[in-house]
Amino acid sequence: MAYQQNFRVWRGTDEGGDFVDYEVEVNEGEVVLDVVHRLQATEAPDLAVRWNCKAGKCGSCSAEINGRPRLLCMARMSTLPPETTVTITPMRTFPVIRDLVCDVSFNYEKAREVRAFVPPSDLEPGEYRMQQVDVERSQEFRKCIECFLCQNTCHVVRDHEENKAAFSGPRYLMRIAELDMHPLDAAEAEEGLDRKASAQDEHGLGYCNITKCCTEVCPENIKITDNALIPLKERVVDLKFDPMFIRRRKKR
C-alpha cells in the first residue's frame, strides 16, 4: 500500500547548502534508497547520491538518516514512522562534494599507511598453514565492506578535525589488529615492524576511548571494539608497560 512521506534532504556543495523539503510516494517493502531514486526520477533529477549494489555489500550509499549513520539501501521505510519527516544528510565527518556524496579520500590515505601482510620468506605460496581457530579469529574483520560508517561516527575525528592527521580510525586499527593476530604475518621478523607499536605510535590507537559507537553502526555487525580494538589495546599495554614483557624484549 502506497503512502506519502515527508523528506528533508540536504542539498549543496562544499561551499554551502541547505535542506530542501519533498513529499515522496513510498511503497510497501521499500528502503530509503528506493525513495531517493524516486525523488531523482520525479522532482530532483540533479540530486547526487553514491550507490552501486543496493544489497548492503558495496558500502557506497552511506549517509545519515535522522542523524544516524546508515546505509540507504539497508534502511527500511517500514522502520521509520510514516507521520514524521525523514531527514537525510551526507556523512558529517567527511567533506561534501555535492548533496549526499562525500569525499572519503581520507580513508584511502589511511589505508595506504597500513603495511600490508608480509608472508614468511621461508615459505612458498601453497605452503601456508594456519589453524582453523586462527582463521575464525580474524575472519570476522574480513567482512568489512568499507562503508566508512564506523569512521564517520567515531567522535575522535567527527568532532575534532585536528585529530585526522594522527588517527587512522576504527576501520584501519581493526585492520592492524587483524594483521597482528595473523600467525603468518612476518612483518616484525622480515622488516622489523611491530604492529602493536605501529598502532600506538603511528595510527593513534591511544585516541580511541572504546565508546563502541563504531560497533553500533556497523552494517556487518562486526564487533570492532570488543574483538579488535580492546584486544589490540591490551597487547599495546603489555608492550609498553608490562615490566616482564619489557625485560624479555631487552634481552633480545
Rosetta silent file (secondary structure, phi, psi, omega in degrees, C-alpha in Angstrom):
SEQUENCE: MAYQQNFRVWRGTDEGGDFVDYEVEVNEGEVVLDVVHRLQATEAPDLAVRWNCKAGKCGSCSAEINGRPRLLCMARMSTLPPETTVTITPMRTFPVIRDLVCDVSFNYEKAREVRAFVPPSDLEPGEYRMQQVDVERSQEFRKCIECFLCQNTCHVVRDHEENKAAFSGPRYLMRIAELDMHPLDAAEAEEGLDRKASAQDEHGLGYCNITKCCTEVCPENIKITDNALIPLKERVVDLKFDPMFIRRRKKR
SCORE:     score description
SCORE:     0.000 S_00000001
   1 L     0.000  126.565 -177.758    0.000    0.000    0.000 S_00000001
   2 L   -84.232  150.582  175.062    1.485    3.348   -1.052 S_00000001
   3 E  -149.937  164.445  179.743    1.545    6.454    1.115 S_00000001
   4 E   -96.444  135.337 -179.188    3.108    9.925    1.020 S_00000001
   5 E  -127.535  140.392  176.275    6.088   10.676    3.269 S_00000001
   6 E   -86.257  134.653  179.102    7.783   13.985    4.001 S_00000001
   7 E  -127.820  144.703  169.816   11.544   14.147    3.495 S_00000001
   8 E  -118.790  115.969 -175.753   14.164   16.789    4.241 S_00000001
   9 E  -116.677  132.024  178.811   17.241   16.255    2.096 S_00000001
  10 E   -76.001  127.393  178.673   20.438   18.246    2.397 S_00000001
  11 E  -122.568  133.094  177.167   21.348   19.859   -0.924 S_00000001
  12 E   160.533 -168.768  179.748   24.561   21.731   -1.591 S_00000001
  13 E  -131.278 -170.404  178.612   28.309   21.586   -2.174 S_00000001
  14 L   -66.978  -12.387  179.466   31.454   22.153   -0.146 S_00000001
  15 L   -89.919   -7.338  178.260   30.720   25.881   -0.395 S_00000001
  16 E   137.174  168.190 -179.575   27.438   25.566    1.467 S_00000001
  17 E  -179.216 -170.319 -178.896   23.875   24.341    1.192 S_00000001
  18 E  -160.538  172.582  177.737   20.579   23.856    2.979 S_00000001
  19 E   -82.194  143.426  175.194   17.714   21.430    3.488 S_00000001
  20 E  -123.132  133.211 -178.836   15.025   21.049    0.848 S_00000001
  21 E   -91.285  137.889  177.932   11.625   19.582    1.699 S_00000001
  22 E  -136.409  153.549  169.438    9.963   16.981   -0.513 S_00000001
  23 E  -118.029  117.648 -170.607    6.839   14.842   -0.366 S_00000001
  24 E  -125.981  144.653  176.276    7.525   11.478   -1.971 S_00000001
  25 E   -73.493  137.885  177.549    5.463    8.340   -2.540 S_00000001
  26 E  -123.089  133.688  178.441    6.550    5.300   -0.561 S_00000001
  27 L  -109.187  157.627 -178.386    5.539    1.731   -1.422 S_00000001
  28 L   -59.175  135.793  176.256    5.439   -1.314    0.805 S_00000001
  29 L    86.519    0.982 -176.210    8.792   -3.063    1.218 S_00000001
  30 L   -83.360  157.968  173.852   10.922   -0.151    0.036 S_00000001
  31 E  -108.486  171.017 -177.011   14.186    1.111    1.513 S_00000001
  32 H   -60.151  -35.879 -179.981   15.327    4.722    1.737 S_00000001
  33 H   -63.103  -34.952  175.658   17.453    4.353   -1.404 S_00000001
  34 H   -59.220  -42.584 -178.844   14.305    3.418   -3.375 S_00000001
  35 H   -68.175  -39.215  177.606   12.717    6.676   -2.273 S_00000001
  36 H   -62.226  -40.937  177.101   15.841    8.666   -3.175 S_00000001
  37 H   -64.236  -39.058  177.803   15.733    7.130   -6.661 S_00000001
  38 H   -66.818  -37.056  177.205   12.040    8.054   -6.994 S_00000001
  39 H   -62.895  -41.187  176.385   12.886   11.554   -5.867 S_00000001
  40 H   -62.849  -38.055 -175.634   15.538   11.755   -8.595 S_00000001
  41 H   -76.743  -22.160 -172.963   13.043   10.494  -11.173 S_00000001
  42 H  -113.910  -41.446 -172.006   10.224   12.878  -10.239 S_00000001
  43 L  -124.635  -28.087 -172.871   11.385   16.058   -8.526 S_00000001
  44 L  -136.004   72.345 -178.230   15.160   16.326   -8.218 S_00000001
  45 L   -64.506  -17.634 -179.907   16.979   14.838  -11.226 S_00000001
  46 L   -95.952    7.605  178.714   20.170   16.644  -10.208 S_00000001
  47 L   -68.326  124.830 -178.516   20.276   15.109   -6.711 S_00000001
  48 L   -94.084  127.772  175.889   23.696   13.486   -6.219 S_00000001
  49 L  -147.620  140.429 -179.385   23.891   10.182   -4.337 S_00000001
  50 L   -98.317  130.002  177.032   26.506    7.459   -4.425 S_00000001
  51 L  -160.151  165.122  179.664   25.324    3.838   -4.709 S_00000001
  52 L  -147.878  -70.600 -168.417   26.170    0.618   -6.508 S_00000001
  53 L   -87.762  -27.048 -173.802   24.867   -2.795   -5.417 S_00000001
  54 L    55.660   31.209 -179.707   21.691   -1.916   -3.457 S_00000001
  55 L  -134.965   12.649  177.517   22.332   -5.074   -1.454 S_00000001
  56 L    71.441   25.827 -177.018   24.329   -3.829    1.532 S_00000001
  57 L  -124.866  -14.856 -178.840   27.626   -5.195    0.253 S_00000001
  58 L   -95.371  -22.053  178.598   29.390   -2.401   -1.634 S_00000001
  59 L    74.719   13.537 -173.473   29.302    0.209    1.134 S_00000001
  60 L   -79.433  -36.820 -167.970   28.695    3.037   -1.344 S_00000001
  61 L   -91.661   37.762  178.552   25.411    4.550   -0.158 S_00000001
  62 E   -68.743  136.430  177.738   26.491    5.645    3.311 S_00000001
  63 E  -160.654 -170.008  176.840   24.623    8.677    4.655 S_00000001
  64 E  -123.016  125.813 -179.282   22.832    9.799    7.803 S_00000001
  65 E  -112.818  116.744 -174.522   19.114    9.159    8.275 S_00000001
  66 L    52.716   38.353  176.073   17.516   11.144   11.076 S_00000001
  67 L    84.703   -1.985 -178.611   21.016   11.787   12.393 S_00000001
  68 E  -108.234  126.182  177.663   22.096    8.128   12.457 S_00000001
  69 E   -63.578  122.807 -178.384   24.835    6.865   10.097 S_00000001
  70 E  -150.135  166.681  169.392   23.313    4.107    7.946 S_00000001
  71 E   -85.726  130.286 -179.651   23.346    2.547    4.508 S_00000001
  72 L   -60.493  -32.587 -176.029   20.498    3.972    2.441 S_00000001
  73 L   -81.908   -7.864 -179.728   19.887    0.556    0.887 S_00000001
  74 L  -112.015   -1.360  179.857   19.556   -1.206    4.248 S_00000001
  75 L   -94.458  103.517 -177.323   17.273    1.297    5.980 S_00000001
  76 E   -76.432  136.704  179.309   13.724    0.040    5.512 S_00000001
  77 H   -62.771  -27.813 -178.975   10.991    2.635    5.310 S_00000001
  78 H   -65.742  -16.803  178.801    8.805    0.411    7.474 S_00000001
  79 H   -89.127   -5.361 -178.462   11.134    1.142   10.424 S_00000001
  80 L  -108.750  130.255 -178.092   10.552    4.911   10.096 S_00000001
  81 L   -58.605  125.915 -176.389    7.292    6.430   11.382 S_00000001
  82 L   -67.382  -22.023 -176.326    5.176    7.485    8.353 S_00000001
  83 L   -86.820   -0.496 -178.782    3.726   10.529   10.112 S_00000001
  84 L  -107.905  170.632  176.374    7.149   12.144   10.674 S_00000001
  85 E   -93.562  127.993  178.880    9.649   13.878    8.406 S_00000001
  86 E   -91.686  123.990 -179.301   12.655   11.776    7.420 S_00000001
  87 E  -102.093  128.071  179.235   15.884   13.781    7.303 S_00000001
  88 E  -120.618  125.081 -179.651   18.695   12.613    5.014 S_00000001
  89 E  -133.165  159.571  174.060   22.144   14.197    5.207 S_00000001
  90 L   -70.938  165.622  176.110   25.634   13.324    3.973 S_00000001
  91 L   -59.412  132.112 -171.166   28.151   11.813    6.398 S_00000001
  92 L   -75.987  -25.860 -172.139   29.172   14.598    8.724 S_00000001
  93 L   -76.334  -24.157 -173.294   32.815   13.657    9.220 S_00000001
  94 L  -110.991  152.322 -179.025   33.909   13.986    5.598 S_00000001
  95 L   -62.434  141.696  178.690   33.882   16.972    3.221 S_00000001
  96 E   -81.378  134.364  170.646   30.824   17.246    0.998 S_00000001
  97 E   -90.116  -53.841  175.851   31.325   17.061   -2.750 S_00000001
  98 E  -165.502  133.287  177.566   27.677   17.538   -3.616 S_00000001
  99 L    51.755 -112.575 -176.352   24.371   16.739   -1.914 S_00000001
 100 L   -96.066    5.845 -177.001   24.708   13.281   -0.311 S_00000001
 101 E   -99.355  125.477 -178.870   28.120   12.488   -1.826 S_00000001
 102 E  -109.542  158.579  172.835   31.178   12.945    0.383 S_00000001
 103 L   -89.294  104.240 -177.017   34.907   12.988   -0.285 S_00000001
 104 L  -100.788   22.635 -177.151   36.083    9.878    1.594 S_00000001
 105 H   -62.839  -23.125  175.112   39.689   10.036    0.349 S_00000001
 106 H   -50.759  -42.193 -176.767   40.826   10.396    3.981 S_00000001
 107 H   -68.018  -37.769  179.704   40.098    6.706    4.414 S_00000001
 108 H   -71.975  -32.221  175.167   42.129    5.644    1.396 S_00000001
 109 H   -64.538  -42.871  178.329   45.061    7.738    2.577 S_00000001
 110 H   -67.254  -35.097  178.828   44.937    5.967    5.929 S_00000001
 111 H   -62.271  -39.666 -179.880   44.643    2.588    4.182 S_00000001
 112 H   -67.602  -21.568 -179.250   47.893    3.231    2.320 S_00000001
 113 H   -80.381  -14.353  179.081   49.662    3.921    5.613 S_00000001
 114 L   -87.429  119.917  179.200   48.962    0.395    6.923 S_00000001
 115 L   -64.767  130.367 -177.133   51.734   -2.002    5.898 S_00000001
 116 L   -67.643  169.882  176.492   50.218   -4.950    4.062 S_00000001
 117 L   -54.225  132.835  179.235   50.517   -8.583    5.096 S_00000001
 118 L  -112.442  110.224 -178.220   54.135   -9.775    4.957 S_00000001
 119 L   -74.027  153.317  177.356   54.447  -13.517    4.209 S_00000001
 120 L   -63.047  136.448 -176.518   57.249  -15.566    5.773 S_00000001
 121 L   -72.395  -19.389 -177.518   60.277  -15.650    3.474 S_00000001
 122 L   -91.454    6.354  178.255   60.948  -19.335    4.165 S_00000001
 123 L  -118.510  141.720  176.152   57.548  -20.440    2.820 S_00000001
 124 L   -95.976  155.721  174.553   56.458  -20.713   -0.782 S_00000001
 125 L   -53.228  133.386 -176.315   52.930  -19.975   -1.986 S_00000001
 126 L    98.575  -12.757  179.922   50.826  -23.034   -1.234 S_00000001
 127 L   -99.511   -4.131 -178.395   52.828  -23.893    1.878 S_00000001
 128 L   -66.007  133.750  178.645   50.989  -21.522    4.216 S_00000001
 129 L  -134.195  133.394  176.944   49.277  -23.376    7.070 S_00000001
 130 L  -135.359  149.784  172.631   47.015  -21.965    9.773 S_00000001
 131 L   -73.631  146.765 -178.819   44.903  -23.489   12.496 S_00000001
 132 H   -58.511  -34.816 -179.573   41.156  -23.151   11.974 S_00000001
 133 H   -63.996  -32.776  177.328   40.845  -21.245   15.250 S_00000001
 134 H   -72.132  -35.587  176.435   43.226  -18.599   13.867 S_00000001
 135 H   -63.148  -46.983 -177.308   41.189  -18.339   10.681 S_00000001
 136 H   -65.928  -32.301 -176.820   37.981  -17.874   12.646 S_00000001
 137 H   -63.063  -39.638 -176.962   39.506  -15.286   14.935 S_00000001
 138 H  -103.734   -7.476 -177.899   40.194  -12.788   12.169 S_00000001
 139 H   -60.167  -34.606  179.725   37.561  -13.851    9.624 S_00000001
 140 H   -55.211  -41.193 -176.229   35.041  -11.519   11.229 S_00000001
 141 H   -71.206  -21.487  179.757   37.136   -8.492   10.301 S_00000001
 142 H   -76.032   -7.321  177.942   37.269   -9.563    6.657 S_00000001
 143 H   -77.090   -9.331 -176.333   33.532   -8.949    6.382 S_00000001
 144 L   -56.232  129.387  178.977   34.166   -5.195    6.315 S_00000001
 145 L  -101.342    5.699  178.472   32.576   -3.577    3.234 S_00000001
 146 L    53.632   49.862  173.280   34.369   -0.247    3.798 S_00000001
 147 L   -79.536  -17.446  177.969   31.208    1.790    4.040 S_00000001
 148 L    66.939   19.300  174.717   33.174    4.048    6.425 S_00000001
 149 H   -67.116  -35.922  177.868   30.206    4.414    8.771 S_00000001
 150 H   -66.126  -39.025  177.332   32.478    3.493   11.673 S_00000001
 151 H   -65.029  -39.785 -176.921   34.949    6.151   10.566 S_00000001
 152 H   -68.509  -38.007 -174.439   32.120    8.661   10.239 S_00000001
 153 H   -87.527  -12.811 -179.818   30.601    8.038   13.642 S_00000001
 154 L   -66.069  114.928 -174.216   33.893    7.917   15.573 S_00000001
 155 H   -67.551  -16.542  178.983   33.804   11.116   17.622 S_00000001
 156 H   -61.079  -37.897  176.689   37.614   11.281   17.721 S_00000001
 157 H  -104.339  -26.301 -178.486   37.565   12.533   14.129 S_00000001
 158 H   -63.970  -41.226 -175.405   33.887   13.511   13.846 S_00000001
 159 L  -103.365   -3.848 -176.438   34.170   16.222   16.482 S_00000001
 160 L  -140.150   88.905 -177.743   37.881   17.025   16.203 S_00000001
 161 H   -56.831  -31.933 -176.858   39.143   17.752   12.710 S_00000001
 162 H   -67.381  -15.063 -179.127   42.643   18.278   14.103 S_00000001
 163 H   -82.333  -13.853 -172.462   42.864   14.575   15.055 S_00000001
 164 L   -60.774  -33.022 -178.696   42.650   13.302   11.478 S_00000001
 165 L   -67.384  -33.286 -173.393   46.377   13.571   10.858 S_00000001
 166 L  -101.307  -10.295 -171.985   47.264   11.396   13.847 S_00000001
 167 L  -123.455  125.310 -177.675   44.335    8.969   14.000 S_00000001
 168 L   -83.670  -20.966  179.292   43.550    6.277   11.431 S_00000001
 169 L    91.661  164.433 -173.459   40.110    5.446   12.808 S_00000001
 170 H   -60.710  -34.838 -177.427   38.439    2.161   13.799 S_00000001
 171 H   -62.026  -41.476 -174.588   38.387    0.621   10.323 S_00000001
 172 H   -90.029  -24.300  169.088   42.176    0.690    9.942 S_00000001
 173 H   -67.813  -34.278  173.974   43.001   -0.010   13.566 S_00000001
 174 H   -63.659  -39.218  177.665   40.843   -3.109   13.076 S_00000001
 175 H   -63.275  -41.938  177.630   42.968   -3.966   10.033 S_00000001
 176 H   -65.153  -41.158  178.138   46.146   -3.634   12.091 S_00000001
 177 H   -60.423  -41.600  178.687   44.612   -5.798   14.827 S_00000001
 178 H   -61.097  -44.419 -179.861   43.787   -8.444   12.238 S_00000001
 179 H   -68.344  -35.749  178.850   47.365   -8.479   10.942 S_00000001
 180 H   -67.483  -29.759  177.560   48.761   -8.561   14.479 S_00000001
 181 H   -80.311  -17.964 -172.373   46.607  -11.639   15.174 S_00000001
 182 L   -70.831  118.701 -176.197   47.668  -13.332   11.944 S_00000001
 183 L   -67.860  -16.605 -179.033   50.065  -16.200   12.781 S_00000001
 184 L  -102.668   -1.624  177.944   51.758  -15.991    9.372 S_00000001
 185 L   -72.763  119.922 -174.750   52.335  -12.238    9.271 S_00000001
 186 L  -110.824   31.034 -177.667   56.114  -11.815    9.362 S_00000001
 187 H   -59.826  -39.321 -178.595   56.287   -8.015    9.348 S_00000001
 188 H   -74.370  -43.981 -178.537   58.394   -7.918   12.510 S_00000001
 189 H   -67.827  -39.365 -174.714   60.723  -10.766   11.571 S_00000001
 190 H   -87.447  -35.262 -172.649   61.206   -9.659    7.969 S_00000001
 191 H  -127.050    0.403  179.363   61.034   -5.880    8.242 S_00000001
 192 L    72.335   20.388 -178.897   61.285   -5.077   11.940 S_00000001
 193 L   -95.173  114.763  175.299   57.738   -3.682   12.020 S_00000001
 194 L   -90.228  112.792 -176.988   55.941   -4.224   15.316 S_00000001
 195 H   -59.148  -38.670 -178.283   52.223   -3.979   14.534 S_00000001
 196 H   -66.269  -47.462  179.250   51.348   -3.099   18.124 S_00000001
 197 H   -63.805  -37.272  178.360   53.876   -0.288   18.373 S_00000001
 198 H   -64.387  -41.350  179.170   52.800    0.967   14.953 S_00000001
 199 H   -60.118  -41.937 -177.427   49.148    1.049   16.024 S_00000001
 200 H   -76.705  -47.066 -170.096   50.003    3.158   19.056 S_00000001
 201 H   -87.199  -31.025 -174.806   52.727    5.422   17.682 S_00000001
 202 L  -108.616  -25.550 -174.043   51.740    5.885   14.036 S_00000001
 203 L  -115.628    3.722  169.872   47.985    5.254   13.866 S_00000001
 204 L    74.828   33.057 -179.329   46.761    6.833   17.095 S_00000001
 205 H   -55.725  -34.455 -178.156   45.323    3.845   18.954 S_00000001
 206 H   -63.618  -19.827  177.872   45.579    5.801   22.196 S_00000001
 207 H   -71.070  -25.712 -177.433   42.975    8.280   20.951 S_00000001
 208 L   -72.332  125.706  177.563   40.310    5.560   20.966 S_00000001
 209 L  -114.555   29.975  168.612   38.350    5.515   24.228 S_00000001
 210 L    45.135   52.046  175.817   36.232    2.470   23.337 S_00000001
 211 L   -81.557   -8.919  176.746   32.772    4.046   23.391 S_00000001
 212 L    70.098   14.961  178.141   31.642    1.349   20.898 S_00000001
 213 H   -65.933  -30.991  178.435   29.957    3.870   18.592 S_00000001
 214 H   -66.761  -41.755  179.301   31.780    2.251   15.654 S_00000001
 215 H   -64.037  -38.890 -175.159   30.403   -1.175   16.549 S_00000001
 216 H   -64.441  -29.466 -176.247   26.855    0.162   16.881 S_00000001
 217 H  -101.259   -0.218 -176.705   26.681    1.451   13.286 S_00000001
 218 L   -68.849  118.475 -179.003   28.491   -1.430   11.533 S_00000001
 219 L   -70.890  -16.155  177.342   26.074   -2.934    8.957 S_00000001
 220 L   -95.106    4.419  178.619   28.018   -6.212    9.029 S_00000001
 221 L    56.429   35.619  174.650   27.669   -6.452   12.821 S_00000001
 222 L   -75.563  131.766  178.476   31.428   -6.706   13.292 S_00000001
 223 L   -83.724   73.812 -173.446   32.334   -6.357   16.968 S_00000001
 224 H   -59.155  -47.037 -175.141   35.030   -3.821   16.182 S_00000001
 225 H   -70.733  -52.789 -173.287   35.541   -2.626   19.739 S_00000001
 226 H   -70.098  -38.550 -172.102   35.321   -5.886   21.676 S_00000001
 227 H  -100.591  -13.228 -179.456   37.148   -8.177   19.262 S_00000001
 228 H  -121.293  -58.318 -171.416   39.685   -5.857   17.619 S_00000001
 229 H   -72.384  -44.898 -179.982   40.353   -2.569   19.404 S_00000001
 230 H   -65.272  -47.860  176.198   40.256   -3.674   23.033 S_00000001
 231 H   -58.880  -37.125  178.566   42.489   -6.754   22.462 S_00000001
 232 H   -66.339  -41.182  176.819   44.916   -4.565   20.492 S_00000001
 233 H   -60.800  -40.888 -179.998   44.969   -2.029   23.317 S_00000001
 234 H   -63.284  -39.472  179.412   45.676   -4.809   25.808 S_00000001
 235 H   -70.956  -32.187  175.996   48.634   -6.022   23.763 S_00000001
 236 H   -67.031  -40.291  177.509   49.960   -2.465   23.488 S_00000001
 237 H   -60.069  -42.882  176.129   49.774   -2.110   27.279 S_00000001
 238 H   -59.119  -44.480 -177.566   51.851   -5.285   27.606 S_00000001
 239 H   -63.858  -41.171 -171.839   54.345   -3.920   25.103 S_00000001
 240 H   -89.633  -33.023 -167.334   54.649   -0.503   26.734 S_00000001
 241 H  -126.668  -15.983 -179.524   54.158   -1.090   30.448 S_00000001
 242 L   -72.674  114.511 -176.256   54.446   -4.767   31.452 S_00000001
 243 H   -62.087  -34.264  179.300   57.884   -4.988   33.183 S_00000001
 244 H   -68.199  -41.304 -179.807   58.255   -8.703   32.431 S_00000001
 245 H   -67.132  -42.224  179.709   57.494   -8.180   28.741 S_00000001
 246 H   -63.264  -39.936 -179.663   59.855   -5.196   28.526 S_00000001
 247 H   -64.002  -41.050  178.896   62.646   -7.199   30.161 S_00000001
 248 H   -64.060  -37.846 -179.671   62.223  -10.017   27.642 S_00000001
 249 H   -66.287  -38.974 -179.664   62.379   -7.543   24.768 S_00000001
 250 H   -65.776  -34.037 -179.635   65.600   -6.029   26.080 S_00000001
 251 H   -66.559  -27.386  177.972   67.261   -9.447   26.257 S_00000001
 252 L   -64.440    0.000    0.000   66.697   -9.898   22.532 S_00000001
